[in-house]
Amino acid sequence: MGFTGCSCENCHNKMCSKRVPIFSAFNEDELSRVSGLIIRRQYKKGELIILEGACPESLIIINSGRVKAYRNTIEGREHILYIFSEGDFFGEKNLLLDHEATYNAEALEDTGICTINKKAFQELMREYPELSFKVMEELCSRLARLENTIESMGTKNVELRVNSVLVEFSEKYGSQHPRGILVELPMSREGIANYIGLTRETVSRKMSLLQEEGIIEMVGNKKVIILDMERLSL
């Protein structure tokens, strides 16, 4: 289980509220108020942060690390819905609608999270209406990404699904490299397969083919250099 590590004021990391898009309109005094509401917890790789069917009592913000949100299919296969990273939040459904969690959330690596109590967050939204709009913007963006993923799984062939997910990862996890865009993959080949509805073998085979064609270069198991974004995006 995760454990309470410290309040925001005693955290050795940067103030996470500064890195969260929903608080982007807040000034320093308002951010300090948010920081006073935060409790930090730490999770090891593989630990569950939220269990499907539970009722989270806090908004959860990722301070460091990455988290996958997934459901298990009838066949027992894992279906990954979202990948959350630094600055992302989740657990909002129960805060706004008193809904149970519709997915499991598991740490993909050692992960630090910051939580804001349900009642305190609701008070913030009432006091700062722009916060509510920011939350809605992020949820709409998240829904659009999920819809694109579902459409991809239903209409795109294997090659296009792998290409699309590499483009998606480049936008969120990519950085400039002398030879293109260096992408730190947020999960294993098996995780990618579960994210886009393929088998691990198919993902590995397609990535090897992209490398042979000079479109990407694999750097170990965790990184990829996109050498030709134009061809990858076709």
N, CA and C of each residue as an Amber inpcrd file, in Angstrom:
protein
   702
   0.8460000  -1.1980000   0.0000000   0.0000000   0.0000000   0.0000000
   0.8790000   1.2440000   0.0000000   0.3340000   2.3580000  -0.5480000
   1.0590000   3.6040000  -0.4790000   1.0200000   4.1350000   0.9380000
   1.9530000   5.0090000   1.2750000   1.9810000   5.5360000   2.6260000
   2.0670000   7.0430000   2.5750000   1.5400000   7.6760000   3.6290000
   1.6170000   9.1240000   3.7140000   3.0500000   9.5260000   3.9910000
   3.6060000  10.3460000   3.0770000   5.0000000  10.7180000   3.2430000
   5.1560000  12.0590000   3.9240000   4.4340000  13.0600000   3.4330000
   4.6190000  14.3910000   3.9920000   3.5790000  15.3190000   3.4010000
   3.4800000  16.4890000   4.0000000   2.6500000  17.5260000   3.4080000
   3.4640000  18.1970000   2.3180000   2.7930000  19.0260000   1.5240000
   3.4760000  19.6630000   0.4050000   4.6220000  20.5550000   0.8790000
   4.4240000  21.2330000   2.0170000   5.4560000  22.1470000   2.4890000
   6.7550000  21.4310000   2.8390000   6.6540000  20.1620000   3.2510000
   7.8400000  19.4170000   3.6500000   8.3850000  18.5240000   2.5410000
   7.7650000  18.5810000   1.3640000   8.1770000  17.7140000   0.2610000
   9.4730000  18.2320000  -0.3360000  10.3840000  17.3280000  -0.6570000
  11.6670000  17.7170000  -1.2320000  11.5620000  17.9620000  -2.7350000
  10.4530000  17.5580000  -3.3490000  10.2620000  17.8100000  -4.7680000
   9.6810000  19.2030000  -4.9700000   9.6650000  19.6250000  -6.2530000
   9.0700000  20.9070000  -6.5840000   7.5830000  20.8900000  -6.2410000
   7.0090000  22.0710000  -5.9940000   5.5920000  22.1560000  -5.6700000
   4.7890000  21.6130000  -6.8440000   4.1180000  20.4930000  -6.6420000
   3.4530000  19.8320000  -7.7650000   2.3300000  20.6720000  -8.3400000
   1.6890000  21.4900000  -7.5120000   0.5660000  22.2780000  -8.0180000
   0.9920000  23.2220000  -9.1370000   2.2580000  23.6370000  -9.1460000
   2.7500000  24.5110000 -10.2030000   2.8100000  23.7930000 -11.5480000
   2.8870000  22.4750000 -11.5080000   3.0720000  21.7090000 -12.7370000
   1.7680000  21.1010000 -13.2410000   0.6570000  21.4150000 -12.5890000
  -0.6250000  20.8210000 -12.9540000  -1.4240000  21.8180000 -13.7910000
  -1.7950000  21.4420000 -15.0210000  -2.4990000  22.3830000 -15.9000000
  -3.7590000  22.9930000 -15.2960000  -4.4930000  22.2440000 -14.4640000
  -5.7460000  22.7930000 -13.9270000  -5.5050000  23.9480000 -12.9610000
  -4.2650000  24.0860000 -12.4570000  -3.9410000  25.2020000 -11.5640000
  -3.1330000  26.2840000 -12.2760000  -3.0970000  26.2460000 -13.5990000
  -2.2220000  27.1520000 -14.3510000  -2.6040000  28.6220000 -14.2020000
  -3.8680000  28.8970000 -13.8980000  -4.3110000  30.2920000 -13.7700000
  -4.1280000  30.8400000 -12.3550000  -3.6730000  30.0110000 -11.4250000
  -3.5270000  30.4340000 -10.0330000  -2.2600000  31.2650000  -9.8480000
  -2.3560000  32.2980000  -8.9820000  -1.1590000  33.0650000  -8.6350000
  -0.4220000  32.3710000  -7.4900000   0.6870000  32.9660000  -7.0590000
   1.5290000  32.3160000  -6.0440000   0.7840000  32.1090000  -4.7270000
  -0.0020000  33.0820000  -4.3180000  -0.7480000  32.9430000  -3.0630000
  -1.7730000  31.8170000  -3.1610000  -2.4340000  31.7390000  -4.2960000
  -3.4350000  30.6880000  -4.4850000  -2.7810000  29.3110000  -4.5640000
  -1.6170000  29.2490000  -5.2220000  -0.8840000  27.9820000  -5.2820000
  -0.4260000  27.5530000  -3.8950000  -0.0320000  28.5210000  -3.0820000
   0.3870000  28.1920000  -1.7150000  -0.7800000  27.6220000  -0.9210000
  -1.9590000  28.1550000  -1.1580000  -3.1440000  27.6190000  -0.4830000
  -3.3840000  26.1720000  -0.9180000  -3.2820000  25.9190000  -2.2200000
  -3.4480000  24.5540000  -2.7210000  -2.4160000  23.6350000  -2.0840000
  -1.1790000  24.1110000  -2.0050000  -0.1050000  23.2970000  -1.4360000
  -0.3850000  22.9150000   0.0090000  -1.0520000  23.8150000   0.7270000
  -1.3850000  23.5200000   2.1110000  -2.4280000  22.4310000   2.2690000
  -3.1180000  22.1040000   1.1800000  -4.1500000  21.0580000   1.2200000
  -3.6110000  19.6870000   0.8240000  -2.3880000  19.6670000   0.3210000
  -1.8540000  18.4470000  -0.2960000  -1.1910000  17.5220000   0.7170000
  -1.4700000  16.2380000   0.5640000  -0.7620000  15.1800000   1.2860000
  -0.0880000  14.3000000   0.2380000   1.1590000  13.9730000   0.4830000
   1.9290000  13.2060000  -0.4980000   2.0410000  11.7500000  -0.0790000
   1.9850000  10.8650000  -1.0720000   2.1600000   9.4320000  -0.8480000
   3.1180000   8.8720000  -1.8920000   3.7470000   7.7800000  -1.5350000
   4.7140000   7.1420000  -2.4240000   4.2820000   5.7060000  -2.7020000
   4.3880000   5.2860000  -3.9530000   4.0400000   3.9240000  -4.3470000
   5.1990000   3.2860000  -5.1000000   5.4070000   2.0140000  -4.8550000
   6.4180000   1.2540000  -5.5750000   5.8550000   0.7770000  -6.9120000
   6.7370000   0.4810000  -7.8360000   6.3270000  -0.0670000  -9.1280000
   5.4500000  -1.3000000  -8.9140000   4.3040000  -1.3250000  -9.5940000
   3.4030000  -2.4680000  -9.5030000   2.3390000  -2.3470000  -8.4310000
   2.4320000  -1.3510000  -7.5520000   1.4180000  -1.1800000  -6.5080000
   0.1660000  -0.5080000  -7.0670000  -0.9860000  -0.9520000  -6.5670000
  -2.2570000  -0.3570000  -6.9630000  -2.5090000   0.9220000  -6.1690000
  -2.8800000   1.9630000  -6.8790000  -3.2210000   3.2370000  -6.2530000
  -4.7330000   3.3470000  -6.0890000  -5.4610000   2.8780000  -7.0910000
  -6.9240000   2.8140000  -7.0420000  -7.3530000   1.4400000  -7.5290000
  -8.3260000   0.8690000  -6.8560000  -8.8950000  -0.4100000  -7.2680000
 -10.2580000  -0.1580000  -7.9100000 -10.5060000  -0.7680000  -9.0450000
 -11.7930000  -0.6130000  -9.7200000 -12.9370000  -0.9440000  -8.7570000
 -13.9270000  -0.0770000  -8.7050000 -15.0600000  -0.2690000  -7.8090000
 -14.9360000   0.4740000  -6.4950000 -13.7350000   0.9590000  -6.1890000
 -13.5300000   1.7250000  -4.9610000 -14.0420000   3.1520000  -5.1520000
 -14.1570000   3.8860000  -4.0600000 -14.6230000   5.2740000  -4.1060000
 -13.5260000   6.1920000  -3.5770000 -12.6450000   6.6740000  -4.4370000
 -11.5630000   7.5500000  -3.9870000 -12.1160000   8.7950000  -3.3070000
 -11.5050000   9.1830000  -2.2210000 -11.9580000  10.3560000  -1.4760000
 -11.0660000  11.5630000  -1.7130000 -10.1870000  11.4720000  -2.7110000
  -9.2640000  12.5700000  -2.9860000  -8.9920000  12.6750000  -4.4770000
  -8.6660000  13.8840000  -4.9170000  -8.1000000  14.0600000  -6.2460000
  -6.6440000  13.6290000  -6.1610000  -6.1840000  12.8790000  -7.1400000
  -4.8220000  12.3530000  -7.1230000  -4.0200000  13.0090000  -8.2370000
  -2.9170000  13.6340000  -7.8740000  -2.0320000  14.3140000  -8.8230000
  -0.6950000  13.5810000  -8.8380000  -0.1630000  13.3330000 -10.0170000
   1.1330000  12.6580000 -10.1070000   2.2470000  13.6880000 -10.0010000
   3.0680000  13.5280000  -8.9830000   4.2110000  14.4080000  -8.7580000
   5.4430000  13.8820000  -9.4750000   5.6070000  12.5700000  -9.4920000
   6.7270000  11.9410000 -10.1950000   6.3240000  10.5200000 -10.5580000
   6.9020000  10.0050000 -11.6360000   6.5930000   8.6450000 -12.0510000
   5.4660000   8.5860000 -13.0690000   4.9660000   7.3640000 -13.3000000
   3.8880000   7.1440000 -14.2690000   2.9180000   6.1060000 -13.7340000
   1.6660000   6.2240000 -14.1570000   0.5940000   5.3360000 -13.6940000
  -0.2240000   4.8850000 -14.8940000  -0.5980000   3.6190000 -14.9150000
  -1.5010000   3.1340000 -15.9640000  -2.8810000   2.9080000 -15.3600000
  -3.9080000   3.2920000 -16.1100000  -5.2960000   3.0230000 -15.7300000
  -5.8000000   1.9300000 -16.6590000  -6.3210000   0.8530000 -16.0820000
  -6.7000000  -0.2800000 -16.9250000  -7.8890000  -1.0300000 -16.3470000
  -8.5170000  -1.8100000 -17.2130000  -9.5500000  -2.7570000 -16.8170000
  -9.1180000  -4.1400000 -17.2810000  -9.6620000  -5.1500000 -16.6440000
  -9.4230000  -6.5230000 -17.0780000 -10.6120000  -6.9910000 -17.9130000
 -10.3260000  -7.5630000 -19.0760000 -11.3850000  -8.0430000 -19.9550000
 -11.9410000  -9.3630000 -19.4320000 -13.0390000  -9.8040000 -20.0280000
 -13.6390000 -11.0890000 -19.6460000 -12.6410000 -12.2210000 -19.8320000
 -11.7850000 -12.0730000 -20.8560000 -10.7850000 -13.1100000 -21.1230000
  -9.6080000 -13.0440000 -20.1570000  -9.6200000 -12.0440000 -19.2750000
  -8.5370000 -11.9080000 -18.3120000  -7.3690000 -11.0890000 -18.8130000
  -7.5390000 -10.4660000 -19.9730000  -6.4710000  -9.6440000 -20.5250000
  -6.5930000  -8.2120000 -20.0130000  -5.4690000  -7.5910000 -19.8470000
  -5.4370000  -6.2100000 -19.3770000  -5.6780000  -5.2600000 -20.5480000
  -6.5990000  -4.3210000 -20.3650000  -6.8600000  -3.3030000 -21.3860000
  -6.5240000  -1.9390000 -20.7920000  -5.4450000  -1.3440000 -21.2670000
  -4.9900000  -0.0590000 -20.7370000  -5.7860000   1.0770000 -21.3750000
  -6.3540000   1.9300000 -20.5260000  -7.1690000   3.0540000 -20.9860000
  -6.3740000   4.3450000 -21.0650000  -5.5830000   4.6170000 -20.0390000
  -4.8220000   5.8600000 -19.9710000  -3.4340000   5.5820000 -19.4060000
  -2.5100000   6.4540000 -19.7700000  -1.2090000   6.5150000 -19.1180000
  -1.0940000   7.9130000 -18.5210000  -0.9640000   7.9970000 -17.2060000
  -0.8290000   9.2780000 -16.5210000   0.6320000   9.5030000 -16.1400000
   1.0900000  10.7320000 -16.3040000   2.4660000  11.0620000 -15.9390000
   2.4830000  12.3760000 -15.1620000   3.6700000  12.8890000 -14.9150000
   3.8440000  14.0640000 -14.0630000   2.9130000  15.2110000 -14.4670000
   2.1540000  15.7010000 -13.4910000   1.2260000  16.8040000 -13.7310000
  -0.1910000  16.3640000 -14.0260000  -0.3830000  15.0870000 -14.3780000
  -1.7300000  14.5810000 -14.6480000  -2.4760000  14.3140000 -13.3430000
  -3.8030000  14.2480000 -13.4290000  -4.6110000  13.9430000 -12.2500000
  -5.6280000  12.8690000 -12.6010000  -6.1330000  12.1850000 -11.5850000
  -7.2200000  11.2250000 -11.7730000  -7.9530000  11.0660000 -10.4500000
  -9.0140000  10.2490000 -10.4590000  -9.8590000  10.1150000  -9.2740000
 -10.9380000  11.1670000  -9.2090000 -11.1290000  11.8770000 -10.3340000
 -12.0520000  13.0120000 -10.3230000 -13.5240000  12.6080000 -10.3710000
 -13.8250000  11.4120000 -10.8740000 -15.2380000  11.0380000 -11.0350000
 -15.9740000  11.0050000  -9.7010000 -15.3490000  10.4390000  -8.6850000
 -16.0110000  10.3850000  -7.3850000 -16.0860000  11.7640000  -6.7460000
 -15.1510000  12.6380000  -7.0930000 -15.1850000  13.9920000  -6.5390000
 -16.3660000  14.7790000  -7.0920000 -16.6850000  14.5470000  -8.3590000
 -17.7100000  15.3450000  -9.0180000 -19.0740000  14.6740000  -9.0520000
 -19.0830000  13.3450000  -9.1680000 -20.3490000  12.6460000  -9.3950000
 -20.6260000  11.5360000  -8.3920000 -19.7740000  11.3470000  -7.4250000
 -19.9100000  10.2510000  -6.4570000 -19.9500000   8.8910000  -7.1550000
 -19.1250000   8.7460000  -8.1830000 -19.0440000   7.4900000  -8.9120000
 -17.9230000   6.6200000  -8.3680000 -18.1100000   5.3200000  -8.4710000
 -17.0240000   4.3990000  -8.1550000 -15.9680000   4.4720000  -9.2580000
 -14.7460000   4.1200000  -8.9070000 -13.6770000   4.0890000  -9.9010000
 -14.0050000   3.0560000 -10.9690000 -13.8230000   3.4320000 -12.2230000
 -14.1480000   2.5350000 -13.3350000 -12.9170000   1.8320000 -13.8870000
 -11.7920000   1.9890000 -13.2140000 -10.5670000   1.3220000 -13.6460000
  -9.6300000   1.1400000 -12.4620000  -8.6660000   0.2670000 -12.6360000
  -7.5660000   0.1360000 -11.6880000  -6.4810000   1.1280000 -12.0820000
  -5.7890000   1.6860000 -11.1090000  -4.6540000   2.5650000 -11.3820000
  -3.4290000   1.9760000 -10.6980000  -2.4120000   1.6560000 -11.4810000
  -1.2250000   0.9640000 -10.9760000   0.0370000   1.7300000 -11.3510000
   0.9680000   1.8290000 -10.4220000   2.2260000   2.5220000 -10.6780000
   3.0730000   1.7330000 -11.6780000   3.4660000   2.3830000 -12.7720000
   4.3310000   1.7480000 -13.7620000   5.7840000   1.7680000 -13.3270000
   6.0930000   2.6530000 -12.4050000   7.4310000   2.7860000 -11.8310000
   7.2440000   3.3870000 -10.4530000   8.3040000   3.5140000  -9.6870000
   8.1670000   4.1740000  -8.3890000   7.5510000   5.5580000  -8.6190000
   6.4720000   5.8360000  -7.9160000   5.6540000   7.0130000  -8.2300000
   5.2780000   7.7860000  -6.9740000   5.4260000   9.0930000  -7.0490000
   4.9860000   9.9660000  -5.9690000   3.6900000  10.6540000  -6.3700000
   2.6940000  10.5940000  -5.5100000   1.4260000  11.2650000  -5.8000000
   1.1110000  12.2780000  -4.7120000   0.3090000  13.2590000  -5.0820000
  -0.1650000  14.2570000  -4.1380000  -1.6890000  14.2330000  -4.1690000
  -2.2960000  14.1850000  -3.0130000  -3.7510000  14.0780000  -2.9410000
  -4.3610000  15.3200000  -2.2960000  -5.5390000  15.6840000  -2.7980000
  -6.3160000  16.7730000  -2.2130000  -7.6760000  16.2090000  -1.8330000
  -8.0350000  16.3400000  -0.5790000  -9.2960000  15.8180000  -0.0570000
 -10.4980000  16.2960000  -0.8770000 -11.4710000  15.4090000  -1.0260000
 -12.6680000  15.6770000  -1.8280000 -13.3600000  16.9780000  -1.4230000
 -13.6300000  17.1420000  -0.1460000 -14.3430000  18.3330000   0.3180000
 -13.5370000  19.5940000   0.0360000 -12.2290000  19.5370000   0.2800000
 -11.3800000  20.7060000   0.0580000 -11.3340000  21.0730000  -1.4240000
 -11.2690000  20.0680000  -2.2950000 -11.2130000  20.3500000  -3.7300000
 -12.5340000  20.9350000  -4.2240000 -13.6430000  20.4330000  -3.7080000
 -14.9440000  20.9860000  -4.0940000 -15.0630000  22.4450000  -3.6640000
 -14.5240000  22.7660000  -2.4960000 -14.5390000  24.1570000  -2.0310000
 -13.7000000  25.0410000  -2.9490000 -12.5600000  24.5070000  -3.4100000
 -11.7190000  25.2580000  -4.3460000 -12.4740000  25.5470000  -5.6410000
 -13.1970000  24.5670000  -6.1410000 -13.9340000  24.7640000  -7.3950000
 -15.0460000  25.7960000  -7.2340000 -15.6750000  25.8090000  -6.0710000
 -16.7280000  26.8120000  -5.8360000 -16.1310000  28.2160000  -5.7370000
 -14.9660000  28.3050000  -5.1240000 -14.3370000  29.6100000  -4.9220000
 -13.6530000  30.1250000  -6.1830000 -13.1200000  29.1960000  -6.9930000
 -12.4020000  29.5740000  -8.2130000 -13.0710000  28.8940000  -9.4130000
 -14.0840000  29.5350000  -9.9990000 -14.8110000  28.9130000 -11.1200000
 -13.9050000  28.5140000 -12.2790000 -12.7980000  29.2530000 -12.4730000
 -11.9090000  28.9030000 -13.5790000 -11.2930000  27.5220000 -13.3960000
 -11.1890000  27.0730000 -12.1430000 -10.6680000  25.7300000 -11.8830000
 -11.6090000  24.6750000 -12.4580000 -12.9050000  24.8940000 -12.3040000
 -13.8850000  23.9530000 -12.8530000 -13.7610000  23.8570000 -14.3680000
 -13.5410000  25.0090000 -15.0210000 -13.3870000  24.9990000 -16.4780000
 -12.1160000  24.2580000 -16.8850000 -11.0500000  24.4370000 -16.1230000
  -9.8010000  23.7400000 -16.4330000  -9.9710000  22.2340000 -16.2910000
 -10.6990000  21.8180000 -15.2590000 -10.9600000  20.3850000 -15.0750000
 -11.7570000  19.8510000 -16.2550000 -12.7830000  20.5970000 -16.6780000
 -13.5960000  20.1540000 -17.8100000 -12.7740000  20.0900000 -19.0920000
 -11.8910000  21.0650000 -19.2900000 -11.0320000  21.0590000 -20.4750000
 -10.1660000  19.8090000 -20.5130000  -9.5690000  19.4780000 -19.3770000
  -8.7020000  18.3080000 -19.3260000  -9.5000000  17.0300000 -19.5410000
 -10.6770000  16.9370000 -18.9470000 -11.4980000  15.7350000 -19.1160000
 -11.9700000  15.5900000 -20.5590000 -12.2950000  16.6980000 -21.2150000
 -12.6850000  16.6380000 -22.6290000 -11.5170000  16.1970000 -23.4930000
 -10.3340000  16.7090000 -23.1880000  -9.1390000  16.3040000 -23.9240000
  -8.8600000  14.8230000 -23.7330000  -9.0410000  14.3630000 -22.5080000
  -8.8140000  12.9450000 -22.1950000  -9.8260000  12.0670000 -22.9330000
 -11.0780000  12.5220000 -22.9760000 -12.1130000  11.7680000 -23.6800000
 -11.8050000  11.6950000 -25.1720000 -11.3080000  12.8010000 -25.7300000
 -10.9730000  12.8150000 -27.1560000  -9.8620000  11.8180000 -27.4610000
  -8.8500000  11.7590000 -26.5810000  -7.7560000  10.7980000 -26.7930000
  -8.2720000   9.3700000 -26.7090000  -9.1720000   9.1170000 -25.7470000
  -9.7250000   7.7720000 -25.6040000 -10.5570000   7.4030000 -26.8280000
 -11.3370000   8.3520000 -27.3300000 -12.1400000   8.0830000 -28.5250000
 -11.2500000   7.7940000 -29.7260000 -10.1470000   8.5240000 -29.8430000
  -9.2110000   8.2780000 -30.9420000  -8.6090000   6.8870000 -30.8430000
  -8.3090000   6.4660000 -29.6020000  -7.7460000   5.1320000 -29.4020000
  -8.7490000   4.0580000 -29.7920000  -9.9950000   4.2400000 -29.3700000
 -11.0420000   3.2660000 -29.7050000 -11.2550000   3.2050000 -31.2140000
 -11.2800000   4.3700000 -31.8530000 -11.4440000   4.4130000 -33.3100000
 -10.2820000   3.7170000 -34.0030000  -9.0780000   3.9610000 -33.4830000
  -7.8920000   3.3300000 -34.0580000  -7.9820000   1.8210000 -33.9870000
  -8.4370000   1.3090000 -32.8430000  -8.5380000  -0.1400000 -32.6660000
  -9.5880000  -0.7440000 -33.5830000 -10.6080000   0.0510000 -33.9360000
 -11.6810000  -0.4900000 -34.7530000 -11.4790000  -0.3300000 -36.2410000
 -10.7200000   0.6990000 -36.6490000 -10.6300000   1.0030000 -38.0760000
  -9.2300000   0.9280000 -38.6560000  -8.2090000   1.0890000 -37.8390000
  -6.8490000   1.1160000 -38.3750000  -6.2280000  -0.2720000 -38.3750000
  -5.3900000  -0.5180000 -39.3720000  -4.6950000  -1.7940000 -39.3970000
  -3.5560000  -1.7940000 -38.3880000  -2.8830000  -2.9230000 -38.2840000
  -1.8320000  -3.0860000 -37.2770000  -0.7560000  -2.0230000 -37.4150000
  -0.2990000  -1.7940000 -38.6460000   0.7850000  -0.8430000 -38.8640000
   0.4080000   0.5510000 -38.3780000  -0.8020000   0.9750000 -38.7150000
  -1.2190000   2.3200000 -38.3360000  -1.4200000   2.4560000 -36.8330000
  -1.8490000   1.4100000 -36.1700000  -2.0270000   1.4780000 -34.7170000
  -0.6890000   1.6960000 -34.0180000   0.3230000   0.9520000 -34.4330000
   1.6460000   1.1020000 -33.8150000   2.2140000   2.4730000 -34.1390000
   2.0790000   2.8970000 -35.3930000   2.5610000   4.2210000 -35.7690000
   1.8870000   5.3090000 -34.9360000   0.5680000   5.1930000 -34.7960000
  -0.1930000   6.2190000 -34.0800000   0.2190000   6.3260000 -32.6200000
   0.4580000   5.1860000 -31.9810000   0.8140000   5.2410000 -30.5690000
   2.2150000   5.8170000 -30.3850000   3.1170000   5.5790000 -31.3330000
   4.4530000   6.1750000 -31.2400000   4.3810000   7.6880000 -31.4270000
   3.5100000   8.1390000 -32.3160000   3.3150000   9.5820000 -32.4820000
   2.7370000  10.1800000 -31.2020000   1.7620000   9.4960000 -30.6100000
   1.1600000   9.9640000 -29.3510000   2.2130000  10.0740000 -28.2550000
   3.0460000   9.0460000 -28.1150000   4.0800000   9.0700000 -27.0810000
   5.1000000  10.1730000 -27.3470000   5.3850000  10.4350000 -28.6220000
   6.3630000  11.4800000 -28.9420000   5.8630000  12.8460000 -28.4990000
   4.5480000  13.0550000 -28.5940000   3.9730000  14.3430000 -28.2030000
   4.0290000  14.5510000 -26.7000000   3.9200000  13.4660000 -25.9440000
   3.8810000  13.5940000 -24.4850000   5.2340000  13.3360000 -23.8230000
   6.0120000  12.4250000 -24.3890000   7.2520000  12.0130000 -23.7260000
   8.5010000  12.2830000 -24.5610000   8.3360000  12.9280000 -25.7120000
   9.4660000  13.1370000 -26.6080000  10.2940000  14.3650000 -26.2670000
  11.5500000  14.3330000 -26.6830000  12.4500000  15.4820000 -26.5460000
  13.3370000  15.5380000 -27.7840000  13.8190000  16.7190000 -28.0880000
  14.6440000  16.8860000 -29.2770000  15.9500000  16.1060000 -29.1550000
  16.3560000  15.5190000 -30.2620000  17.5820000  14.7250000 -30.3410000
  18.2740000  15.1130000 -31.6450000  19.6030000  15.0830000 -31.6930000
  20.2990000  15.4580000 -32.9350000  19.8100000  14.7130000 -34.1720000
  19.2620000  13.5250000 -33.9710000  18.8350000  12.7160000 -35.1110000
  17.3200000  12.6370000 -35.2690000  16.6000000  13.3450000 -34.4270000
  15.1440000  13.3100000 -34.5250000  14.4860000  13.6260000 -33.1990000
  13.5650000  12.7750000 -32.7800000  12.8680000  12.9460000 -31.4980000
  13.1130000  11.7080000 -30.6430000  13.6740000  11.9160000 -29.4640000
  13.9260000  10.8210000 -28.5330000  12.6940000  10.6400000 -27.6590000
  12.1550000   9.4330000 -27.6710000  10.9400000   9.1390000 -26.9160000
  11.2480000   8.1050000 -25.8440000  10.9710000   8.4610000 -24.5980000
  11.0830000   7.4990000 -23.5040000   9.7430000   6.7750000 -23.3980000
   9.7250000   5.5190000 -23.7720000   8.4760000   4.7640000 -23.7820000
   7.9570000   4.5930000 -22.3580000   6.6760000   4.8700000 -22.1150000
   6.1390000   4.8090000 -20.7560000   5.8510000   3.4010000 -20.2700000
   5.9470000   2.4190000 -21.1620000   5.6530000   1.0460000 -20.7520000
   6.3420000   0.0590000 -21.6780000   6.2570000  -1.1930000 -21.3080000
   6.8960000  -2.2700000 -22.0600000   6.1570000  -2.5400000 -23.3670000
   6.7290000  -3.4260000 -24.1960000   6.0570000  -3.8240000 -25.4370000
   4.6920000  -4.4490000 -25.1190000   4.6460000  -5.2410000 -24.0580000
   3.3790000  -5.8650000 -23.6730000   2.3660000  -4.8120000 -23.2530000
   2.8300000  -3.7980000 -22.5230000   1.9380000  -2.7170000 -22.1210000
   1.4030000  -1.9530000 -23.3220000   2.2840000  -1.6840000 -24.2850000
   1.8490000  -1.0050000 -25.5090000   0.8030000  -1.8450000 -26.2260000
   1.0470000  -3.1560000 -26.2790000   0.0920000  -4.0650000 -26.9260000
  -1.2710000  -3.9990000 -26.2440000  -1.2790000  -3.9730000 -24.9260000
  -2.5370000  -3.8910000 -24.1790000  -3.2270000  -2.5400000 -24.3690000
  -2.4500000  -1.5400000 -24.6800000  -2.9760000  -0.1890000 -24.8770000
  -3.6800000  -0.0510000 -26.2260000  -3.1670000  -0.7590000 -27.2460000
  -3.7200000  -0.5850000 -28.5930000  -4.3740000  -1.8510000 -29.1400000
  -4.5640000  -2.8540000 -28.2770000  -5.3240000  -4.0250000 -28.6700000
  -4.6130000  -4.9790000 -29.6000000  -3.3040000  -5.1550000 -29.4050000
  -2.5200000  -6.0910000 -30.2080000  -1.7920000  -7.0580000 -29.2890000
  -1.0470000  -7.9780000 -29.8650000  -0.2030000  -8.8610000 -29.0670000
   1.1890000  -8.2620000 -28.9560000   1.9190000  -8.6820000 -27.9290000
   3.2890000  -8.1830000 -27.7490000   4.1520000  -8.5250000 -28.9540000
   3.9710000  -9.7240000 -29.4860000   4.7730000 -10.1540000 -30.6310000
   4.5230000  -9.2630000 -31.8500000   3.2720000  -8.8890000 -32.0460000
   2.9360000  -8.0260000 -33.1840000   3.5680000  -6.6530000 -33.0330000
   3.5110000  -6.0950000 -31.8230000   4.1230000  -4.7840000 -31.5750000
   5.6280000  -4.8470000 -31.8080000   6.2790000  -5.8690000 -31.2740000
   7.7310000  -6.0110000 -31.4380000   8.0980000  -6.1620000 -32.9100000
   7.3300000  -6.9630000 -33.6340000   7.6110000  -7.1870000 -35.0560000
   7.4450000  -5.8970000 -35.8600000   6.3860000  -5.1480000 -35.5770000
   6.1500000  -3.9060000 -36.2990000   7.2270000  -2.8710000 -35.9820000
   7.6550000  -2.7820000 -34.7260000   8.6980000  -1.8200000 -34.3760000
  10.0200000  -2.1960000 -35.0280000  10.2980000  -3.4820000 -35.1210000
  11.5170000  -3.9310000 -35.8090000  11.4630000  -3.5560000 -37.2830000
  10.2870000  -3.6800000 -37.8860000  10.1200000  -3.3140000 -39.2920000
  10.3150000  -1.8130000 -39.4910000   9.7750000  -1.0080000 -38.5740000
   9.9660000   0.4400000 -38.6540000  11.4410000   0.8050000 -38.5540000
  12.1740000   0.0520000 -37.7500000  13.6120000   0.2950000 -37.6280000
  14.3290000  -0.0860000 -38.9230000  13.9640000  -1.2140000 -39.4970000
  14.5750000  -1.6400000 -40.7580000  14.3250000  -0.6250000 -41.8730000
  13.1790000   0.0250000 -41.8190000  12.8240000   1.0090000 -42.8460000
  13.4390000   2.3780000 -42.5810000  14.1690000   2.5150000 -41.4770000
  14.8270000   3.7730000 -41.1680000  13.9090000   4.8450000 -40.6280000
  12.7380000   4.4360000 -40.1380000  11.7770000   5.4040000 -39.6020000
  12.0240000   5.6550000 -38.1180000  12.3980000   4.6160000 -37.3980000
  12.7480000   4.7520000 -35.9840000  14.0450000   4.0100000 -35.7110000
  14.6210000   4.2900000 -34.5650000  15.7640000   3.5210000 -34.0650000
  15.4850000   3.1710000 -32.6090000  15.4880000   1.8960000 -32.2980000
  15.2470000   1.4730000 -30.9240000  16.5300000   1.5900000 -30.1180000
  16.4100000   2.1780000 -28.9350000  17.5450000   2.3410000 -28.0290000
  17.2330000   1.5200000 -26.7870000  17.6850000   0.2680000 -26.7750000
  17.3230000  -0.6300000 -25.6910000  15.8330000  -0.9200000 -25.7420000
  15.2550000  -1.2260000 -24.5850000  13.8300000  -1.5550000 -24.5280000
  12.9500000  -0.3830000 -24.1220000  13.5660000   0.7050000 -23.6720000
  12.7840000   1.7830000 -23.0730000  12.7690000   3.0740000 -23.8840000
  13.5860000   3.1480000 -24.9260000  13.6590000   4.3950000 -25.6840000
  13.6230000   4.1300000 -27.1800000  13.1080000   5.1140000 -27.9030000
  13.0430000   5.0580000 -29.3620000  13.3920000   6.4380000 -29.8980000
  14.1920000   6.4760000 -30.9590000  14.4330000   7.7350000 -31.6640000
  13.5860000   7.7160000 -32.9310000  12.7070000   8.6780000 -33.0660000
  11.9220000   8.8000000 -34.2940000  12.7640000   9.5830000 -35.2940000
  13.1970000   8.8990000 -36.3290000  14.0910000   9.4880000 -37.3250000
  13.3240000  10.2060000 -38.4260000  12.1400000   9.7280000 -38.7320000
  11.3480000  10.3010000 -39.8270000   9.8840000  10.4060000 -39.3870000
   9.5560000  11.5230000 -38.7550000   8.1980000  11.7170000 -38.2420000
   7.1790000  11.7840000 -39.3690000   7.5700000  12.3430000 -40.5010000
   6.6310000  12.4620000 -41.6180000   6.1650000  11.0900000 -42.0900000
   7.0850000  10.1600000 -42.2510000   6.7060000   8.8150000 -42.6960000
   5.9430000   8.0650000 -41.6000000   6.3140000   8.3020000 -40.3490000
   5.6190000   7.6330000 -39.2470000   4.1740000   8.1010000 -39.1530000
   3.9260000   9.3490000 -39.5070000   2.5960000   9.9450000 -39.3570000
   1.6700000   9.6700000 -40.5340000   2.1900000   9.0770000 -41.5960000
   1.3630000   8.8110000 -42.7820000   0.2390000   7.8350000 -42.4620000
